[in-house]
């Protein structure tokens, strides 16, 4: 198992701090979400069914012609490599580590490349994969650049896979509306923006033929009935989405300012997290963890990612800890 954020119980045991006393900033999941409606009893009693409104609501929300609900985008990440044979896969790095692991697991040749190296490498690739905005760096790729890379790959049957798990706060940068084009695959996460990681829901946006192949591989009932019911309502609630988007964008900016005020100017980030590349990353991560604040540490490059505090008490607690850290390292 690769290392991920959100392993709060592991941290609680390691640092001997009770779960209730932690401030978890280790994920890029929104720490608050849309209002939760009460789930009708029959939703629990029946097997999940298609044509219940989820696919239609998701297509309208993403602006997509076709899509397939999956049990979190992680399900698609693990299955997509099984739809190709002996591919040369370029992954713009650093990136979410599960992508490279999934393609390597199926025997493909994986090349980690920089953004600057994409144009040079593209003719040697069957698949180009990137995260936009990138996780953990927050780096954004323009739609125009992505369409150009897709066109070059599609000419010879290649794929461009774009993981858009963190793009909901800037939907104008999404490729969702063009994902029915052959060779373009877009992955979307429901859990990040809506604050519903526990629901385990994501979507694959692509041409119908590829979606049918993926659905055949995944089998029936991949999404629980309660998740389908809740997600449909949230995907249709435009007013609540706008409030969520505004709040996340404001909090993302607040987090960047808070870090900068303590001489920890973010190297990158987006609305849902801020990323700091620093030789002091491990020291800062350990200091915060000893004070019950969990962040996400990366070894390559040495860096630390901060998610958003859930409330004002969390903001004040983080500010106080950063103040102490700044005083100790000066």
C-alpha positions as CSV (number, residue, x, y, z in Angstrom):
1,X,0.0,0.0,0.0
2,X,1.3,3.4,-0.9
3,X,1.4,6.2,1.6
4,X,-1.6,8.6,1.6
5,X,-3.0,11.4,3.6
6,X,-5.9,10.9,6.0
7,X,-4.3,8.1,8.1
8,X,-5.3,9.7,11.3
9,X,-5.6,6.5,13.4
10,X,-2.0,5.6,12.5
11,X,-0.8,9.0,13.6
12,X,-2.8,8.9,16.8
13,X,-1.1,5.6,17.8
14,X,2.4,6.9,16.8
15,X,2.2,10.2,18.7
16,X,0.0,8.9,21.5
17,X,-2.6,11.7,20.9
18,X,-6.3,10.7,21.0
19,X,-8.2,10.9,17.7
20,X,-10.5,13.7,19.0
21,X,-7.6,16.0,19.7
22,X,-6.2,16.0,16.1
23,X,-6.5,18.7,13.4
24,X,-6.3,16.7,10.2
25,X,-4.8,18.8,7.3
26,X,-3.3,15.8,5.5
27,X,-5.8,15.4,2.7
28,X,-7.1,17.7,-0.1
29,X,-10.7,16.9,0.8
30,X,-13.0,19.8,1.6
31,X,-13.4,19.8,5.4
32,X,-17.0,20.9,5.0
33,X,-19.7,20.0,2.5
34,X,-23.1,20.6,1.2
35,X,-26.2,20.0,3.5
36,X,-27.0,16.3,3.8
37,X,-30.6,15.2,3.1
38,X,-32.2,12.3,5.0
39,X,-31.9,9.1,2.9
40,X,-35.3,7.4,2.4
41,X,-35.5,3.9,3.9
42,X,-36.2,2.2,0.5
43,X,-32.8,3.4,-0.8
44,X,-31.2,1.2,1.8
45,X,-33.6,-1.7,1.1
46,X,-33.1,-2.0,-2.7
47,X,-30.1,-2.9,-4.9
48,X,-28.7,0.2,-6.7
49,X,-30.2,0.8,-10.1
50,X,-29.1,2.8,-13.1
51,X,-31.4,5.5,-14.6
52,X,-32.1,6.8,-11.1
53,X,-30.9,10.3,-12.1
54,X,-27.2,10.1,-11.1
55,X,-25.7,9.9,-14.5
56,X,-27.9,12.7,-15.9
57,X,-27.1,14.9,-12.9
58,X,-23.4,14.2,-13.3
59,X,-23.4,14.9,-17.0
60,X,-25.2,18.2,-16.4
61,X,-22.8,19.2,-13.6
62,X,-19.6,18.3,-15.6
63,X,-20.9,19.4,-19.0
64,X,-20.1,15.9,-20.3
65,X,-21.8,13.9,-23.0
66,X,-20.9,10.5,-21.5
67,X,-19.6,9.2,-18.2
68,X,-19.4,6.2,-15.9
69,X,-19.8,6.4,-12.1
70,X,-17.0,4.4,-10.3
71,X,-16.2,3.7,-6.7
72,X,-13.9,6.7,-6.4
73,X,-11.6,7.7,-9.2
74,X,-9.1,5.2,-7.6
75,X,-11.2,2.4,-9.2
76,X,-10.6,3.8,-12.6
77,X,-6.9,4.4,-11.9
78,X,-6.5,0.7,-11.2
79,X,-8.5,-0.5,-14.1
80,X,-7.6,1.7,-17.1
81,X,-4.1,0.1,-17.4
82,X,-5.8,-3.2,-18.1
83,X,-7.4,-1.8,-21.3
84,X,-4.0,-1.4,-23.1
85,X,-1.1,-3.8,-23.7
86,X,2.6,-3.0,-23.4
87,X,2.1,0.8,-23.5
88,X,4.8,3.4,-23.0
89,X,3.2,5.7,-20.4
90,X,4.5,9.2,-19.6
91,X,3.4,10.6,-16.2
92,X,4.0,14.3,-15.5
93,X,5.7,14.2,-12.1
94,X,5.6,14.6,-9.2
95,X,2.0,13.4,-9.2
96,X,-0.4,11.2,-7.3
97,X,1.6,8.1,-6.8
98,X,-1.2,5.6,-7.5
99,X,-1.1,6.4,-11.2
100,X,2.4,5.1,-11.8
101,X,1.9,2.2,-9.5
102,X,-1.2,1.0,-11.4
103,X,0.4,1.2,-14.8
104,X,3.6,-0.5,-13.5
105,X,1.5,-3.3,-11.9
106,X,0.1,-4.2,-15.3
107,X,3.5,-4.4,-16.9
108,X,3.6,-1.1,-18.8
109,X,6.7,0.9,-19.2
110,X,6.3,4.1,-17.1
111,X,8.4,7.2,-17.6
112,X,8.3,10.1,-15.1
113,X,8.7,13.3,-17.1
114,X,8.6,17.0,-16.3
115,X,6.1,19.4,-17.9
116,X,9.0,20.9,-19.9
117,X,9.9,17.4,-21.2
118,X,6.4,16.5,-22.5
119,X,6.8,17.8,-26.1
120,X,10.1,16.0,-26.5
121,X,8.8,12.7,-25.1
122,X,5.3,12.8,-26.7
123,X,6.3,10.9,-29.9
124,X,7.6,8.0,-27.9
125,X,4.5,7.7,-25.7
126,X,1.3,5.7,-26.1
127,X,-0.3,7.3,-23.0
128,X,0.3,10.7,-21.4
129,X,-1.1,11.1,-17.9
130,X,-1.2,14.2,-15.7
131,X,-3.2,15.7,-12.8
132,X,-4.7,19.1,-13.3
133,X,-4.4,21.0,-11.0
134,X,-1.5,18.8,-10.0
135,X,-1.4,16.9,-6.7
136,X,0.7,17.8,-4.8
137,X,2.2,20.9,-6.5
138,X,-1.1,22.6,-7.6
139,X,0.4,23.3,-11.0
140,X,-2.2,24.0,-13.7
141,X,-2.1,23.1,-17.3
142,X,-4.0,25.3,-19.8
143,X,-6.8,23.6,-21.8
144,X,-5.1,24.8,-25.0
145,X,-1.9,23.0,-24.2
146,X,-3.8,19.8,-23.2
147,X,-5.9,19.8,-26.4
148,X,-2.7,20.1,-28.4
149,X,-1.1,17.2,-26.7
150,X,-4.3,15.2,-27.1
151,X,-4.4,15.8,-30.8
152,X,-0.9,14.5,-31.3
153,X,-1.6,11.4,-29.3
154,X,-5.0,10.7,-30.8
155,X,-3.5,10.7,-34.4
156,X,-1.8,7.4,-33.6
157,X,-4.3,5.8,-31.2
158,X,-2.8,7.2,-28.0
159,X,-4.5,8.4,-24.9
160,X,-4.4,11.6,-22.9
161,X,-5.6,10.9,-19.3
162,X,-6.3,14.0,-17.2
163,X,-7.1,13.5,-13.5
164,X,-9.2,16.5,-12.6
165,X,-9.8,15.6,-8.9
166,X,-9.2,19.1,-7.7
167,X,-10.6,21.2,-10.6
168,X,-14.1,21.8,-9.3
169,X,-13.3,25.3,-8.0
170,X,-12.1,26.3,-11.5
171,X,-14.5,24.4,-13.7
172,X,-13.7,26.6,-16.7
173,X,-10.3,24.8,-16.9
174,X,-11.8,21.4,-17.3
175,X,-11.7,19.2,-20.4
176,X,-15.0,17.5,-19.5
177,X,-17.0,18.9,-22.4
178,X,-14.7,17.3,-24.9
179,X,-14.1,14.0,-23.2
180,X,-16.2,12.1,-25.7
181,X,-13.3,12.6,-28.2
182,X,-11.4,9.4,-29.0
183,X,-8.3,9.1,-26.9
184,X,-9.3,11.7,-24.2
185,X,-10.1,10.3,-20.7
186,X,-11.0,12.6,-17.9
187,X,-11.2,11.5,-14.3
188,X,-13.4,13.4,-11.8
189,X,-13.6,13.0,-8.0
190,X,-16.9,13.6,-6.2
191,X,-15.3,13.4,-2.7
192,X,-12.8,16.2,-2.9
193,X,-15.0,19.3,-3.7
194,X,-18.2,18.0,-2.1
195,X,-16.5,16.9,1.1
196,X,-17.7,13.3,0.7
197,X,-14.6,11.2,0.5
198,X,-16.3,8.4,2.5
199,X,-19.0,8.0,-0.2
200,X,-16.4,6.6,-2.6
201,X,-17.7,8.1,-5.8
202,X,-15.9,9.3,-8.9
203,X,-16.6,9.5,-12.6
204,X,-14.8,8.5,-15.8
205,X,-15.5,10.8,-18.8
206,X,-14.6,9.3,-22.2
207,X,-16.1,8.0,-25.4
208,X,-18.8,5.4,-25.1
209,X,-16.8,2.4,-26.3
210,X,-14.1,2.8,-23.6
211,X,-16.8,3.4,-20.9
212,X,-18.5,0.2,-21.9
213,X,-15.3,-1.8,-21.7
214,X,-14.6,-0.3,-18.3
215,X,-18.1,-1.0,-17.0
216,X,-17.8,-4.6,-18.2
217,X,-14.6,-5.0,-16.2
218,X,-15.9,-3.4,-13.1
219,X,-19.2,-5.3,-13.0
220,X,-22.6,-4.4,-11.5
221,X,-23.5,-2.4,-8.4
222,X,-20.1,-0.6,-8.0
223,X,-21.8,2.4,-6.3
224,X,-24.1,2.0,-3.3
225,X,-27.7,3.1,-3.5
226,X,-27.3,5.7,-0.7
227,X,-24.3,7.2,-2.3
228,X,-26.1,7.4,-5.7
229,X,-29.1,9.1,-4.0
230,X,-27.1,11.6,-2.0
231,X,-24.8,12.5,-4.9
232,X,-27.7,13.1,-7.3
233,X,-29.1,15.8,-5.1
234,X,-25.8,17.4,-4.5
235,X,-24.9,17.5,-8.2
236,X,-28.2,19.2,-8.9
237,X,-27.9,21.8,-6.1
238,X,-26.3,24.7,-8.0
239,X,-26.9,27.3,-5.3
240,X,-25.1,25.2,-2.6
241,X,-22.3,24.4,-5.1
242,X,-21.7,28.1,-5.6
243,X,-21.5,28.7,-1.9
244,X,-19.0,25.8,-1.5
245,X,-16.9,27.1,-4.4
246,X,-16.7,30.6,-3.0
247,X,-15.8,29.4,0.5
248,X,-13.1,27.0,-0.7
249,X,-11.5,29.6,-2.9
250,X,-11.5,32.1,-0.1
251,X,-10.1,29.5,2.4
252,X,-7.4,28.5,-0.1
253,X,-6.2,32.1,-0.3
254,X,-6.4,32.5,3.4
255,X,-4.2,29.4,3.9
256,X,-1.6,30.7,1.4
257,X,-1.5,34.0,3.3
258,X,-1.2,32.4,6.7
259,X,1.7,30.3,5.6
260,X,3.4,33.3,4.0
261,X,3.0,35.3,7.2
262,X,5.2,32.7,8.9
263,X,7.9,32.7,6.3
264,X,6.5,29.5,4.7
265,X,5.6,30.9,1.3
266,X,3.8,28.2,-0.7
267,X,5.6,26.8,-3.7
268,X,2.2,26.0,-5.3
269,X,-1.4,25.1,-4.5
270,X,-5.0,25.4,-5.3
271,X,-8.3,26.1,-3.5
272,X,-8.2,22.8,-1.6
273,X,-4.5,22.7,-0.5
274,X,-1.2,24.5,-0.4
275,X,2.2,22.9,-1.1
276,X,5.6,23.9,0.3
277,X,8.8,22.5,-1.1
278,X,11.5,23.0,1.6
279,X,14.4,21.3,3.2
280,X,12.6,21.9,6.5
281,X,9.5,19.9,5.4
282,X,10.2,16.9,7.5
283,X,11.0,19.0,10.6
284,X,7.8,21.1,10.2
285,X,5.7,18.0,9.6
286,X,7.1,16.3,12.8
287,X,6.7,19.5,14.9
288,X,3.1,19.9,13.8
289,X,2.3,16.2,14.4
290,X,3.7,16.4,17.9
291,X,1.2,19.1,18.5
292,X,-1.7,17.1,17.0
293,X,-1.8,18.7,13.6
294,X,-1.4,16.2,10.7
295,X,-0.1,17.3,7.4
296,X,1.1,15.3,4.3
297,X,4.8,14.8,4.0
298,X,6.5,14.0,0.7
299,X,10.1,12.8,0.3
300,X,10.6,13.5,-3.4
301,X,10.9,16.4,-3.6
302,X,11.1,17.2,0.1
303,X,7.8,19.0,0.7
304,X,4.7,19.3,2.8
305,X,1.1,19.8,1.8
306,X,-1.5,21.6,3.9
307,X,-5.2,21.0,3.6
308,X,-7.8,23.4,4.9
309,X,-8.9,23.8,8.5
310,X,-12.6,23.0,9.1
311,X,-13.5,25.9,11.3
312,X,-12.2,29.0,13.0
313,X,-10.8,27.1,16.0
314,X,-8.7,25.0,13.5
315,X,-7.4,28.2,11.8
316,X,-6.4,29.7,15.1
317,X,-4.7,26.4,16.2
318,X,-2.7,26.2,13.0
319,X,-1.7,29.9,13.3
320,X,-0.5,29.4,16.9
321,X,1.6,26.3,16.0
322,X,3.2,28.0,13.0
323,X,4.0,31.0,15.2
324,X,5.9,28.7,17.7
325,X,7.7,26.9,14.9
326,X,8.8,30.1,13.3
327,X,10.2,31.3,16.6
328,X,12.1,28.1,17.2
329,X,13.8,27.9,13.8
330,X,14.9,31.5,13.6
